[in-house]
Amino acid sequence: MVTPIGIPDDWDDNNLILFEEFCDLIRTPQRTVRDWRRRGVGPRWTRFQGVGRLYITVAEARRFLASATVTHTEVGSDG
């Protein structure tokens, strides 16, 4: 059984998640997330004063995960 990726409800939207923590949270290799960042398709990353480690807010992580979630809808037939 596959466990859906999600952020605990009790995490404050203003808290920070470091790059490495986010990769662990979504169970995705750092190399893949770096490639997303390079192509501009992943979450919006920030650095403290433009230098140092990458981070995102919990709110941005939730936004990204919501936008990346595929919902199942019933597909109608033409016949």
N, CA, C and O atoms as a GROMACS GRO file, in nm:
protein
  316
    1MET      N    1   0.083  -0.118   0.000
    1MET     CA    2   0.000   0.000   0.000
    1MET      C    3   0.089   0.125   0.000
    1MET      O    4   0.188   0.132   0.072
    2VAL      N    5   0.052   0.221  -0.080
    2VAL     CA    6   0.129   0.344  -0.091
    2VAL      C    7   0.074   0.448   0.007
    2VAL      O    8  -0.046   0.472   0.013
    3THR      N    9   0.164   0.508   0.083
    3THR     CA   10   0.125   0.612   0.177
    3THR      C   11   0.133   0.747   0.106
    3THR      O   12   0.238   0.780   0.051
    4PRO      N   13   0.024   0.824   0.105
    4PRO     CA   14   0.029   0.954   0.038
    4PRO      C   15   0.126   1.049   0.107
    4PRO      O   16   0.145   1.044   0.228
    5ILE      N   17   0.186   1.135   0.027
    5ILE     CA   18   0.278   1.234   0.080
    5ILE      C   19   0.196   1.351   0.132
    5ILE      O   20   0.108   1.402   0.062
    6GLY      N   21   0.225   1.393   0.251
    6GLY     CA   22   0.152   1.505   0.308
    6GLY      C   23   0.232   1.570   0.419
    6GLY      O   24   0.328   1.514   0.471
    7ILE      N   25   0.189   1.687   0.454
    7ILE     CA   26   0.252   1.762   0.562
    7ILE      C   27   0.156   1.757   0.680
    7ILE      O   28   0.036   1.783   0.664
    8PRO      N   29   0.207   1.724   0.797
    8PRO     CA   30   0.118   1.716   0.914
    8PRO      C   31   0.037   1.844   0.933
    8PRO      O   32   0.088   1.955   0.916
    9ASP      N   33  -0.089   1.828   0.969
    9ASP     CA   34  -0.179   1.942   0.987
    9ASP      C   35  -0.133   2.036   1.097
    9ASP      O   36  -0.164   2.156   1.093
   10ASP      N   37  -0.060   1.985   1.195
   10ASP     CA   38  -0.021   2.070   1.307
   10ASP      C   39   0.106   2.153   1.280
   10ASP      O   40   0.149   2.229   1.367
   11TRP      N   41   0.165   2.141   1.161
   11TRP     CA   42   0.281   2.222   1.126
   11TRP      C   43   0.234   2.362   1.089
   11TRP      O   44   0.142   2.378   1.009
   12ASP      N   45   0.296   2.464   1.147
   12ASP     CA   46   0.263   2.605   1.121
   12ASP      C   47   0.310   2.642   0.981
   12ASP      O   48   0.422   2.610   0.942
   13ASP      N   49   0.224   2.710   0.905
   13ASP     CA   50   0.257   2.750   0.767
   13ASP      C   51   0.380   2.839   0.758
   13ASP      O   52   0.445   2.844   0.653
   14ASN      N   53   0.415   2.910   0.866
   14ASN     CA   54   0.530   3.000   0.864
   14ASN      C   55   0.661   2.933   0.901
   14ASN      O   56   0.767   2.994   0.889
   15ASN      N   57   0.656   2.807   0.945
   15ASN     CA   58   0.778   2.736   0.977
   15ASN      C   59   0.858   2.709   0.850
   15ASN      O   60   0.804   2.712   0.739
   16LEU      N   61   0.987   2.684   0.868
   16LEU     CA   62   1.076   2.661   0.755
   16LEU      C   63   1.112   2.514   0.741
   16LEU      O   64   1.123   2.441   0.840
   17ILE      N   65   1.129   2.473   0.617
   17ILE     CA   66   1.175   2.337   0.585
   17ILE      C   67   1.300   2.352   0.501
   17ILE      O   68   1.299   2.417   0.396
   18LEU      N   69   1.409   2.292   0.547
   18LEU     CA   70   1.533   2.295   0.470
   18LEU      C   71   1.522   2.203   0.348
   18LEU      O   72   1.441   2.110   0.346
   19PHE      N   73   1.604   2.229   0.249
   19PHE     CA   74   1.606   2.152   0.125
   19PHE      C   75   1.612   2.002   0.152
   19PHE      O   76   1.533   1.925   0.098
   20GLU      N   77   1.707   1.962   0.237
   20GLU     CA   78   1.726   1.820   0.265
   20GLU      C   79   1.604   1.761   0.334
   20GLU      O   80   1.565   1.647   0.306
   21GLU      N   81   1.543   1.837   0.424
   21GLU     CA   82   1.423   1.790   0.494
   21GLU      C   83   1.306   1.771   0.398
   21GLU      O   84   1.230   1.674   0.408
   22PHE      N   85   1.292   1.864   0.303
   22PHE     CA   86   1.185   1.854   0.205
   22PHE      C   87   1.203   1.730   0.118
   22PHE      O   88   1.107   1.657   0.093
   23CYS      N   89   1.326   1.706   0.074
   23CYS     CA   90   1.353   1.586  -0.008
   23CYS      C   91   1.317   1.459   0.068
   23CYS      O   92   1.257   1.368   0.012
   24ASP      N   93   1.352   1.453   0.196
   24ASP     CA   94   1.316   1.338   0.278
   24ASP      C   95   1.165   1.327   0.294
   24ASP      O   96   1.109   1.217   0.285
   25LEU      N   97   1.099   1.440   0.316
   25LEU     CA   98   0.954   1.442   0.336
   25LEU      C   99   0.879   1.387   0.216
   25LEU      O  100   0.784   1.310   0.232
   26ILE      N  101   0.922   1.425   0.096
   26ILE     CA  102   0.851   1.380  -0.025
   26ILE      C  103   0.914   1.254  -0.085
   26ILE      O  104   0.873   1.209  -0.192
   27ARG      N  105   1.013   1.200  -0.015
   27ARG     CA  106   1.078   1.075  -0.057
   27ARG      C  107   1.129   1.083  -0.201
   27ARG      O  108   1.105   0.994  -0.283
   28THR      N  109   1.200   1.193  -0.229
   28THR     CA  110   1.252   1.218  -0.363
   28THR      C  111   1.401   1.249  -0.352
   28THR      O  112   1.441   1.325  -0.264
   29PRO      N  113   1.484   1.192  -0.438
   29PRO     CA  114   1.628   1.220  -0.432
   29PRO      C  115   1.659   1.369  -0.447
   29PRO      O  116   1.593   1.440  -0.522
   30GLN      N  117   1.760   1.414  -0.374
   30GLN     CA  118   1.801   1.555  -0.382
   30GLN      C  119   1.836   1.595  -0.524
   30GLN      O  120   1.808   1.707  -0.566
   31ARG      N  121   1.896   1.504  -0.599
   31ARG     CA  122   1.933   1.534  -0.738
   31ARG      C  123   1.809   1.570  -0.821
   31ARG      O  124   1.814   1.661  -0.903
   32THR      N  125   1.700   1.499  -0.799
   32THR     CA  126   1.576   1.526  -0.872
   32THR      C  127   1.520   1.662  -0.836
   32THR      O  128   1.480   1.739  -0.924
   33VAL      N  129   1.517   1.693  -0.706
   33VAL     CA  130   1.463   1.822  -0.662
   33VAL      C  131   1.552   1.936  -0.710
   33VAL      O  132   1.502   2.043  -0.744
   34ARG      N  133   1.684   1.914  -0.713
   34ARG     CA  134   1.774   2.018  -0.768
   34ARG      C  135   1.744   2.042  -0.916
   34ARG      O  136   1.747   2.156  -0.963
   35ASP      N  137   1.716   1.933  -0.989
   35ASP     CA  138   1.682   1.946  -1.130
   35ASP      C  139   1.551   2.025  -1.146
   35ASP      O  140   1.541   2.109  -1.235
   36TRP      N  141   1.451   1.997  -1.062
   36TRP     CA  142   1.327   2.075  -1.065
   36TRP      C  143   1.357   2.223  -1.046
   36TRP      O  144   1.305   2.309  -1.116
   37ARG      N  145   1.443   2.251  -0.948
   37ARG     CA  146   1.477   2.391  -0.917
   37ARG      C  147   1.544   2.457  -1.037
   37ARG      O  148   1.513   2.570  -1.072
   38ARG      N  149   1.636   2.385  -1.099
   38ARG     CA  150   1.707   2.438  -1.216
   38ARG      C  151   1.610   2.468  -1.330
   38ARG      O  152   1.625   2.568  -1.399
   39ARG      N  153   1.511   2.381  -1.349
   39ARG     CA  154   1.413   2.399  -1.455
   39ARG      C  155   1.297   2.491  -1.416
   39ARG      O  156   1.214   2.526  -1.499
   40GLY      N  157   1.292   2.530  -1.288
   40GLY     CA  158   1.187   2.620  -1.242
   40GLY      C  159   1.051   2.554  -1.226
   40GLY      O  160   0.948   2.621  -1.239
   41VAL      N  161   1.048   2.423  -1.198
   41VAL     CA  162   0.920   2.354  -1.187
   41VAL      C  163   0.888   2.308  -1.045
   41VAL      O  164   0.778   2.259  -1.021
   42GLY      N  165   0.978   2.324  -0.953
   42GLY     CA  166   0.952   2.281  -0.815
   42GLY      C  167   0.903   2.395  -0.730
   42GLY      O  168   0.861   2.499  -0.781
   43PRO      N  169   0.908   2.376  -0.599
   43PRO     CA  170   0.866   2.484  -0.509
   43PRO      C  171   0.960   2.603  -0.520
   43PRO      O  172   1.072   2.592  -0.571
   44ARG      N  173   0.914   2.717  -0.471
   44ARG     CA  174   0.995   2.840  -0.474
   44ARG      C  175   1.088   2.843  -0.354
   44ARG      O  176   1.045   2.861  -0.240
   45TRP      N  177   1.216   2.825  -0.381
   45TRP     CA  178   1.317   2.819  -0.276
   45TRP      C  179   1.370   2.959  -0.244
   45TRP      O  180   1.365   3.049  -0.328
   46THR      N  181   1.421   2.973  -0.122
   46THR     CA  182   1.479   3.100  -0.077
   46THR      C  183   1.607   3.068  -0.001
   46THR      O  184   1.627   2.957   0.048
   47ARG      N  185   1.693   3.167   0.008
   47ARG     CA  186   1.813   3.158   0.092
   47ARG      C  187   1.810   3.276   0.189
   47ARG      O  188   1.761   3.383   0.154
   48PHE      N  189   1.861   3.256   0.309
   48PHE     CA  190   1.870   3.366   0.404
   48PHE      C  191   1.965   3.471   0.349
   48PHE      O  192   2.082   3.441   0.323
   49GLN      N  193   1.918   3.591   0.332
   49GLN     CA  194   1.996   3.704   0.280
   49GLN      C  195   2.068   3.667   0.150
   49GLN      O  196   2.176   3.719   0.122
   50GLY      N  197   2.009   3.578   0.072
   50GLY     CA  198   2.065   3.542  -0.058
   50GLY      C  199   2.180   3.444  -0.055
   50GLY      O  200   2.233   3.408  -0.160
   51VAL      N  201   2.221   3.401   0.063
   51VAL     CA  202   2.332   3.304   0.075
   51VAL      C  203   2.293   3.194   0.172
   51VAL      O  204   2.195   3.206   0.246
   52GLY      N  205   2.369   3.088   0.172
   52GLY     CA  206   2.345   2.981   0.268
   52GLY      C  207   2.252   2.874   0.214
   52GLY      O  208   2.235   2.858   0.093
   53ARG      N  209   2.194   2.801   0.307
   53ARG     CA  210   2.113   2.686   0.273
   53ARG      C  211   1.977   2.725   0.217
   53ARG      O  212   1.920   2.828   0.253
   54LEU      N  213   1.927   2.641   0.127
   54LEU     CA  214   1.795   2.663   0.069
   54LEU      C  215   1.687   2.620   0.167
   54LEU      O  216   1.703   2.523   0.241
   55TYR      N  217   1.577   2.695   0.167
   55TYR     CA  218   1.463   2.658   0.249
   55TYR      C  219   1.334   2.704   0.181
   55TYR      O  220   1.336   2.788   0.091
   56ILE      N  221   1.224   2.647   0.227
   56ILE     CA  222   1.090   2.692   0.188
   56ILE      C  223   1.006   2.698   0.314
   56ILE      O  224   1.042   2.640   0.417
   57THR      N  225   0.894   2.766   0.306
   57THR     CA  226   0.801   2.765   0.419
   57THR      C  227   0.712   2.642   0.407
   57THR      O  228   0.700   2.582   0.300
   58VAL      N  229   0.651   2.606   0.518
   58VAL     CA  230   0.556   2.495   0.517
   58VAL      C  231   0.441   2.527   0.421
   58VAL      O  232   0.393   2.439   0.351
   59ALA      N  233   0.398   2.653   0.418
   59ALA     CA  234   0.290   2.693   0.327
   59ALA      C  235   0.329   2.669   0.182
   59ALA      O  236   0.247   2.622   0.103
   60GLU      N  237   0.453   2.701   0.144
   60GLU     CA  238   0.498   2.679   0.006
   60GLU      C  239   0.506   2.530  -0.024
   60GLU      O  240   0.473   2.488  -0.135
   61ALA      N  241   0.550   2.451   0.072
   61ALA     CA  242   0.554   2.305   0.052
   61ALA      C  243   0.412   2.252   0.030
   61ALA      O  244   0.390   2.167  -0.056
   62ARG      N  245   0.317   2.301   0.109
   62ARG     CA  246   0.177   2.258   0.091
   62ARG      C  247   0.126   2.300  -0.046
   62ARG      O  248   0.058   2.221  -0.114
   63ARG      N  249   0.156   2.422  -0.088
   63ARG     CA  250   0.112   2.470  -0.219
   63ARG      C  251   0.167   2.382  -0.330
   63ARG      O  252   0.094   2.341  -0.420
   64PHE      N  253   0.297   2.352  -0.322
   64PHE     CA  254   0.360   2.269  -0.424
   64PHE      C  255   0.299   2.130  -0.427
   64PHE      O  256   0.267   2.078  -0.534
   65LEU      N  257   0.283   2.068  -0.310
   65LEU     CA  258   0.227   1.934  -0.306
   65LEU      C  259   0.084   1.931  -0.358
   65LEU      O  260   0.044   1.836  -0.426
   66ALA      N  261   0.006   2.034  -0.327
   66ALA     CA  262  -0.132   2.041  -0.377
   66ALA      C  263  -0.133   2.054  -0.529
   66ALA      O  264  -0.217   1.995  -0.596
   67SER      N  265  -0.040   2.132  -0.584
   67SER     CA  266  -0.036   2.151  -0.729
   67SER      C  267   0.017   2.027  -0.800
   67SER      O  268  -0.012   2.006  -0.918
   68ALA      N  269   0.094   1.946  -0.730
   68ALA     CA  270   0.153   1.827  -0.791
   68ALA      C  271   0.066   1.703  -0.773
   68ALA      O  272   0.096   1.597  -0.828
   69THR      N  273  -0.042   1.716  -0.697
   69THR     CA  274  -0.129   1.602  -0.670
   69THR      C  275  -0.223   1.578  -0.786
   69THR      O  276  -0.291   1.669  -0.833
   70VAL      N  277  -0.226   1.456  -0.831
   70VAL     CA  278  -0.316   1.418  -0.939
   70VAL      C  279  -0.445   1.365  -0.876
   70VAL      O  280  -0.441   1.277  -0.790
   71THR      N  281  -0.555   1.419  -0.917
   71THR     CA  282  -0.683   1.369  -0.866
   71THR      C  283  -0.743   1.274  -0.969
   71THR      O  284  -0.727   1.293  -1.089
   72HIS      N  285  -0.810   1.174  -0.921
   72HIS     CA  286  -0.874   1.076  -1.009
   72HIS      C  287  -1.016   1.124  -1.039
   72HIS      O  288  -1.095   1.149  -0.948
   73THR      N  289  -1.047   1.136  -1.164
   73THR     CA  290  -1.182   1.173  -1.205
   73THR      C  291  -1.235   1.067  -1.298
   73THR      O  292  -1.159   1.001  -1.370
   74GLU      N  293  -1.362   1.052  -1.297
   74GLU     CA  294  -1.423   0.952  -1.384
   74GLU      C  295  -1.417   1.002  -1.528
   74GLU      O  296  -1.454   1.116  -1.557
   75VAL      N  297  -1.372   0.917  -1.616
   75VAL     CA  298  -1.361   0.953  -1.756
   75VAL      C  299  -1.481   0.896  -1.828
   75VAL      O  300  -1.506   0.775  -1.822
   76GLY      N  301  -1.556   0.981  -1.897
   76GLY     CA  302  -1.674   0.936  -1.970
   76GLY      C  303  -1.636   0.870  -2.102
   76GLY      O  304  -1.529   0.897  -2.158
   77SER      N  305  -1.722   0.786  -2.150
   77SER     CA  306  -1.695   0.720  -2.278
   77SER      C  307  -1.777   0.788  -2.388
   77SER      O  308  -1.880   0.849  -2.362
   78ASP      N  309  -1.729   0.776  -2.507
   78ASP     CA  310  -1.797   0.835  -2.623
   78ASP      C  311  -1.908   0.745  -2.676
   78ASP      O  312  -1.984   0.785  -2.765
   79GLY      N  313  -1.919   0.626  -2.624
   79GLY     CA  314  -2.010   0.529  -2.680
   79GLY      C  315  -2.130   0.512  -2.605
   79GLY      O  316  -2.216   0.432  -2.643
   0.00000   0.00000   0.00000
